[in-house]
Amino acid sequence: MPESILTYQFLFVILSSILLIAVAPKAKTLNDFFKGSRKDQSPNFLWLTSSLVISWLFAKSITNAANLGLAFGIVGGIAYGVYYLSFLVAGIIIYQLRTKGKFLSIHHFLEYKYGKGAIAIFSILIAFRLFNEVWSNTMVIGSYFGDVGSTYYYVSILLFTFLTLLYSLKGGMSSSILTDVIQMIFFGIILVSLLSIITPKTEGGITTFLSTGTWSWSMGLNLMIVAFLQCLSYPFHDPVMTDRGFIADPKLTLKSFSIAALVGFVCIVLFSFVGIFAQLNGLEGQATVGVAKMLGVPVMLLANFIMVTSAASTLDSTFSSFSKLVHLDLKIAKPHTISKGRISMIIITILGTLPVFMNPEILSATTISGTMVIGLAPIFIFWNWNPPKISFYFSVGIGLVFGFILALGYYPKAWHFTSGKYADLLSANIIGTILCFLFFIIPCLMIKPKTSIE
């Protein structure tokens, strides 16, 4: 890569980080640091919605959207966009948890219903997710600065992670939410700029993009159905999303989650146009990288900028959510202080960065995937039931078993319902979800339930 491009890329990382460090508010209270308030005032609709959307438009996510556009056309982009219905599911359930159940957090709900053992298992699941968010997003950033293992690759990752940590330490979740608004604006401008470059270069314009792909099992429909199924469980193991469900007025929160579902879906589908453009031009490999190289320095810089923006928004949210998990949810290291919260951020930064220097393919096999948490669906959908505690362990356990079998490559082909890529993923999610619901409900029928929360 030419030195001039690298210079511009490093300058953007440094200058954008300095801007965010300058504008990030300094937390003065525990609510500021752990719950995203400013002077004990909760986020408004615009801030909360922007934070929700941009924190899920992470670098790995938009890279996947582009690659699915390359592989399956518009069908791939829509299939991946369906995951953003998770906001709607989470918004409705969290609204009910807060207004009818009077619960203060996901952990409060689980401890009340299923006890400390359930809290321990659930916390391990989300801690692994947060751990994986660090290295998986920063590695995407590194790939735009050099080949894996190169000096620039490592330097860019370490610099980017350190600078993001600095402004996160300043204000915790309040820093995360304020900078998310700025990052959302950056993302929107850069996305529009990219589309304004690639659309005129495509005969037929947007119509051509929308007409690509085939609506068949082998061309993306498998993944789309998987996304619909996982929306019932996936959002609840993501503290970056659920933490934001308890920090503002319940009605405002439900409105923000609903709008975030629509905005997130549209952004993902539009970014898949980059992959579709790559497909139309016969490119292979990583869609965004291929298109950037094809169209020259301006597009390469735009692609890099959008990745930095999206990765930073996810990284700062990860730091603040981990700190909240340790201190407020698990109540470790009492009494809680902002200083202790900052130490927790530093710890997850170090632990989450170490995998960058290892073999990412080995680590990716152990990532807590959407399939591994399908057992959370009945637990939250039937939140107002009072099942025996064993229902939790049956449901979560079945999801983990199916997830690990799938991740290790042992899922039987004889159980496939469809053909093509993701056939095993679809089968595992259909069968696994049915079993999770069955083994959640059966103990309820065998053991007399308590009175439901109304």
N, C-alpha and C positions, 0 to 999 in steps of 0.2 A: 504494500500500500504506500502511495506517495507520502513523503514526509509532510507536505503542506496540508493534506487531508487530515492526517493524524494530529497535526497542530491545531487545526480548527475543531476537531472532535474533543481534544483535551481541553481547549479553551471553553467550549460550551459546557462541559461537565463542571469545570471550575467556576465559571462565571454564574451559571444557573444556580449552583450550590451556594455561592456567596450571596446571591439575591435571596434565596430561601432562608439562609441563616440570618440575614438581616431582618426579614419581615416576620419570621417565626416568633410568636409571643413567648415570653418567659413565664413558665408556670409559677404561680404564687400560692396556689392552694392544691390540695390533693385532688379535688374535683377537676381543676384545670389539667393536671398531669395525667390522671387516670381515666377521666370521663369526658374530656374534650371540651369543657366549658371555658369561657373567657370571663374572668372576674365573676365566676359562679353563674354566668348566663349560658344556657344550653345553646347549641348550634341552631340557626334558623333553617328554613326549608332549602334555600339555595346551597348553603354550605353543606348540609347533611347529604343532599342529593348528589352534589358534585363529588363529595368524599366517597360515597357508596360506589358511584360509577367508576371513577378513576382508579380506586383501589382494586377493582376487579379487572380493569383493562391493563393487566400486568404484561411485562415483556414477553413472557412465555406464552401468554394467552393470545396476544395479537400475532405472534409468530406462528402459532398453531392455526389461527384463522386464515392467515395468508397461505400456509402450506396446504390446508384443506381446500382452499379455493383453487390452488394449483392442481390438486389431485382430483377433485370432484366438481369443479365449477361452482356456480351459485348454490347448488345443493349442499356442498361442504360448508360454505359460509353460514347458511341458514341453520344447518344441523348444529354447528358449534354455537351459534347465537341463541339457540333454544335453552342452553344452560343458564342464560340470563333471566329466565323465568323463575330461577331460584330466588330472586329478589321478591317476587310476588308471593311465592309460597312462604318464605321466611317472614315477610312483612305481615301477612295475615295471621300466622301462628303466633308471632311475637306480640302482636296487638292483643290477641286473646289471652296470652299468658299474663300480660301486664294489666289488662282491664278486668278480666274475669277471674284470673287466678291470683292476681296481686303479687306476682313474682318479680323480683328485682333484677334477675339475670338468668341465663341458661343454667349456671351452676346452682343457683338457688332452687330452681325448679327440680333439677335432677336429684339434689340432695334430699329435698323434701319428699319426693316420690320414691326414690330408689336407694338412698343411703350413701354412705361414704365410699363404699366399694365401687359403685357406679361412677361417682365423681372421679375416682382414681383412674379407672379405665378411660373415661371420656377425656380426662386431662392429658393422658398419654397420647391419645389419638390427635388431639389438636396441637400438642406440643411438637409432635413429629411433623405435622403440617406446617407449622410456623418455621421449624428448623429447615425444612425443605424449600420453603419460599425464599429463604436468603440465598442459598447457593444456586438454585435453579434460575433465578432472575438475574443475578449478577453474572452468571456464565454467559447468558445471552448478550449482555453488555460487552463482555470481553471478546466475544466472537466478532464484534464490529471493529475492534482495534488490532486484532492479529490472530494468527492461527493458535489453536489450543496448545498450550505449553510454551508459547513464545513469551518474550519479556514484556512486550506491550500488552499482551493478553492479561498477564498477572498484574501489571502495574495499573491498568485501567480499572480492573475489578477492585483492587485494594483502595485506590484513590476514590472511586465512586462510592464504595461502601463506607469509607471513613467520613467523607463529606456529608453523606446522608445521615449517618449516625450523629454528627455534630448538631445539625438543626433539630433532630429528633430528641436529643438530650436536653435541649433548651426548654422545650415546652411539653414533651410527651404527646398525648393524644391531641391536645389543643394545637400544637405545632403541626401535627399530621393533618388535621382537618383544614386548617387555614391554608397550608401549602398545597393540599389537594385541590382547592379551588383554583389556585394559580396553575397547577399542573394540568387541570382539566381544560383551562383556557389554552394552554400551550398545545395540548393534545388535539383539540378541535382545530386550531389554526394549521397545525402541521398536517393533519389528516386531510383537510380541505385542499391544502397546497399539493399534496401528493396526488389526490384525485384530479385536480385541475391540470396536472401534468400528464397523467396516464390516459385520461378519458379522451382528450382530443387526438391522441395517437392511436386510437382504436376505431376502426371503421364501424359506423353504426352507433358509436357512443355507448351510453348507459344501457340501451336496449340490447346491445350485444352481450354485455356483462350479465344481464338478467336472463338471457336465453341459453346460457351455457349449462352444461351438466345434464344428467339423465336421472329422472326420479325412479331409481331402482335400488334394490338391496345392495348390490355390489358397488353402487356409486354414491353412497352417503346416507341412505335411508336407515341402515343399521344404526349408525351413530346418532341419528336424529331421535329414534325411539329410545335409545339408551339415555340420551340427554333428558327426555321427558320423564323417564323413570327416576333418574338420579336427582332431578329437581326436588323430589319428595324428601330426600335425605341429605344431599350434598351441602346445602347452605348451613346446616346446623353444626358441622364440624369445622366451620370457618369462623374463628373468632373475630377476624377483621370485619366481617359482615355483621355478625350477631352482636358484637359489642356496641355497634352503632344503633342497634335496635332499642337500646335502653337508656339513651342519653338525652332524648328530647321528648316533647309532649307526644303521647301515644298516637293521636290522630295525625299530627304532623309527620310522625315517623312512618305511619302506614302510607301516607301520601307520597313521601320521599321514596320509599321502597318500591311503590307501584310505578312511579315515573322512572326510577332507576332501571327497572326491568325493560322498559321501552327504549330508553336512551342507550343502555348497554347493548341491547339486541341490534339496534340500528348501527352503532359504532362498529361492532364486530362484523356484521354483514358488509358494511362499506369497506372495512379494512381487508376483507377477503378479496376485494376487487384487485388488490395488488397481486395476489396469487393467481387470480383469473387472467390478469394481464400477462403474467409469466406463462401461463398455459397457452394463451393465444399466440404467444411469440416463441413457443417451443423450448422454453427454458426448463432446466431440471435442478434438483437439489433444493437448497433453502430459497424459498420464493422471494422474500424481501431482499436478501443479499444479491440474488441473481438480477432482479429488476434494478437495484441500485447500481450495480456494475454496468448493466446495459445502458442506462440512461445518463450515466456520468456523475460528476462530482456533486452538483446541486442535490440530486435525488439521494445520493449516498449520504450526504450530510443530513437531509431531512429524515431519512430512515433511521440514522443513528440518533438524532434528536428525539424522535418519537419513542424509541426504545428506552433512552435515558429517562425521559419524562415518565413513562409508564412504570418502569422498574423502580424509580425513586418513590413514586406514590405507594407502591406495594410494600417496599422495604420499610419506609417510615411507619406504615400501619402495622407491619409485622413486629417491629420493635415495641411499639406502644401496646399492642395486644398481648405480647409475651409478658411485658412488665405488669399489666393488669392481671393476667392469669396467675402469676406468681404471688402477687401481693393482695389483690382484692378477692379473687375467686378461690385460691387455695389458702389464702391467709397465712402465707409463709413470712417469716422474719418480722413479726410484730415488734414494736408498733410500726405502722406503715409511714414511710417518709418519702419525699421526692428523691432524696439522695439514694435511698435503697432502690427506688424504681429505676434510676439511671444506671445503677450497677447491674441490674437485671438486663437492661438493654445492651450493655457492653458484653455481658456474658453470651447472650444469644447471637450477637454479632460475631464474636470469636468462634463459637461452636458452629454457627451456620456457614462461616467462610472456610473452615478447614476442608470440607469436601471438595472445594475447588481444586485443591492440590492432590486429590486422589482420583480414582477411576469413576467418573460419573455414571457409566453404564451399570456398574455393580450396584451403586447406590440407588439408581432409579428403580431397580427391581424391588426395593424395599419401601418405596414411597407409598404412603397411605393414599390409595386411589379412591375414586368415587365408588367403585364396587365394594371396597372394604368397609364402607360406612353405610351401606344400604340398610343395615339393621336399625339405623336411627329413625327411619321413616315412620313405622308404627308408634314409636315412642313419642314423637312430636305430633303426629296427626291425631292420635288418641290421647292427647295431653290431659284431658279432663276425666279420663278413666282413672281408676285406682287399682291397677293390676298388682299381682304379687311381684316381689322384686325379681323373681326368677325369670319373668317375662323379658326384662331388660337384658339379662345375661344370655338367654336363648337367642333373642333377636340380633343383638350385637355380635354374638359369637358366630352365628350362621353367616352374617355378612363378612366377617373377617376370614372365615374358612373359604368362602367362594372367592374372595379377593386374592388371597394368597395362592390358591390353586391356579387362578387365572394368571397371576403375575409370574408364577414359576413355570408356566407353560404346560401344565398337566390337565387342562380342562378337556374332557372327552369330545371329540368331533361328532360322535354319535348323538350328542345332545343338541346339536345345532338345528335351529329352525329355518335359517336362511343361508344364503351363500355370500361369498365375497368378503372383503375386509370388514372387520368388526363383528363377524357372525358369532364368534365365540364370546365376545363382550356382550352382545345382545342377549344371547342365550343365558349366560351367567347371571345377568341382571334380571331377566324375567323369572327364571327359576328361583334364584336367590331371594328376590323380593317377595315372591309368593310364599316361600318357606319362612321368611322373617315374619310376615304378617300372621301366618298360621301358628307359629310357635310363640308368638306374642299373645295371640288370642286364646289358644287352648288352655294355658294355665288360668286365664280369667274365667273360663267356663268351669274349671275343676275346683277352683278355690273361690269362696264367696267374696265378692269385691266389697270395698268400702263405699261409702256414699260419694258420688262424683261431685267435683267442684262445679258449681253453677255460676 
